[in-house]
Amino acid sequence: MSSVMQIPLSRQRPSAKPQSLLPTTDATMAVIERVFAETVEGHVHEGILCYSDRLKLLRTAQRLHIERFRANLIIALVQRQSQTTRPKMRIVTDSSTKSRRWRVTSALGGVLLIEAVAVGTIYWALRLF
């Protein structure tokens, strides 16, 4: 029987005097945390964990006698690992995007040049009369 199967699933709070409900060693706790991390991996999709799933996982961690801080650390580590394994999106700039940008800029420059000539002509014409 594995050590994970021996963990009580009751939600009872410990009594007033702190008494360990689970006789653990570092190796046992490492196995429990590894099992919890695998459970978290099942709930994380592309680095995203729904809030309701996070609350369920924290309750599961409490039942496994994992401290809330450590449980949040494990969740964060699993989320980060799942984000780094997915491919990053890169912005690809092809020549059509650059040429379109130049077309817009040159059209705007042409319009401003025509406006400047029209304003200059009107000013010159009014100055004569």
C-alpha positions in Angstrom: 0.0 0.0 0.0 1.5 3.4 -1.0 1.9 6.1 1.5 -0.6 8.3 -0.4 -3.4 5.8 0.3 -2.8 6.1 4.1 -3.6 9.8 4.2 -6.9 10.5 6.0 -9.5 12.3 3.9 -11.5 13.7 6.8 -11.9 17.5 7.0 -11.6 17.5 10.8 -9.5 20.3 12.2 -6.7 19.3 14.5 -7.5 19.4 18.2 -6.2 22.2 20.4 -2.9 20.6 21.1 -0.9 20.3 17.9 -0.7 16.6 17.1 0.4 15.2 13.8 -2.4 13.4 12.1 0.1 11.9 9.7 3.4 10.5 10.7 5.5 11.8 7.9 9.1 11.9 6.9 10.7 14.1 4.2 10.5 11.2 1.7 6.8 10.7 2.4 6.0 14.3 2.1 8.0 14.5 -1.2 5.8 11.6 -2.6 2.6 13.4 -1.4 3.7 16.6 -3.0 4.6 14.9 -6.3 1.2 13.2 -6.4 -0.4 16.6 -5.7 1.7 18.2 -8.6 0.5 15.4 -10.9 -3.1 16.2 -9.9 -2.5 19.9 -10.6 -1.1 19.0 -14.1 -4.4 17.4 -14.9 -6.3 20.7 -14.2 -3.9 23.1 -15.9 -4.6 23.7 -19.6 -1.9 25.7 -21.5 -0.8 27.4 -18.3 -4.3 28.5 -17.3 -6.0 27.2 -14.1 -9.6 28.1 -13.4 -10.2 29.7 -10.1 -12.8 27.0 -9.1 -10.2 24.3 -9.9 -7.6 26.2 -7.9 -10.0 26.2 -4.8 -10.6 22.5 -5.3 -6.9 21.8 -5.5 -6.2 23.8 -2.3 -8.9 21.8 -0.5 -7.2 18.6 -1.8 -3.9 19.9 -0.6 -5.4 20.5 2.8 -6.7 17.0 3.0 -3.2 15.8 2.0 -1.7 17.9 4.8 0.2 20.1 2.5 0.5 23.6 3.8 -1.4 26.2 1.8 1.8 28.1 1.0 3.5 25.0 -0.4 0.4 24.1 -2.3 0.3 27.5 -4.0 4.0 27.1 -4.8 3.4 23.7 -6.4 0.5 25.1 -8.4 2.6 28.1 -9.6 5.5 25.8 -10.6 3.2 23.5 -12.6 1.6 26.5 -14.3 5.0 27.9 -15.2 6.2 24.6 -16.5 3.1 24.2 -18.7 3.6 27.8 -20.0 7.3 27.1 -21.0 6.4 23.9 -22.8 3.9 25.4 -25.1 5.3 27.2 -28.2 5.7 30.9 -28.0 3.9 33.1 -30.5 6.1 35.2 -32.7 5.0 38.2 -34.7 6.0 37.6 -38.3 6.6 40.7 -40.3 6.5 40.0 -44.0 7.2 42.4 -46.8 3.5 43.0 -47.5 3.1 44.6 -44.1 6.1 46.9 -44.6 5.1 47.9 -48.1 1.5 48.7 -46.8 3.0 50.8 -44.1 5.0 52.8 -46.6 2.0 53.2 -48.9 0.0 54.7 -46.0 2.8 57.0 -45.0 3.4 58.2 -48.5 -0.3 58.8 -49.1 -0.5 60.8 -46.0 2.6 62.8 -47.0 1.0 63.5 -50.4 -2.2 64.8 -48.9 -0.3 67.1 -46.5 1.8 68.4 -49.3 -1.3 69.2 -51.4 -2.9 70.9 -48.4 0.2 73.0 -47.8 0.2 74.1 -51.4 -3.5 75.0 -51.3 -3.1 77.0 -48.1 -0.1 78.8 -49.5 -2.0 79.7 -52.7 -5.0 81.0 -50.8 -2.7 83.1 -48.6 -0.8 84.5 -51.7 -4.1 85.2 -53.5 -5.6 87.1 -50.5 -2.4 89.1 -50.0 -2.6 90.5 -53.5 -6.2 91.7 -53.2 
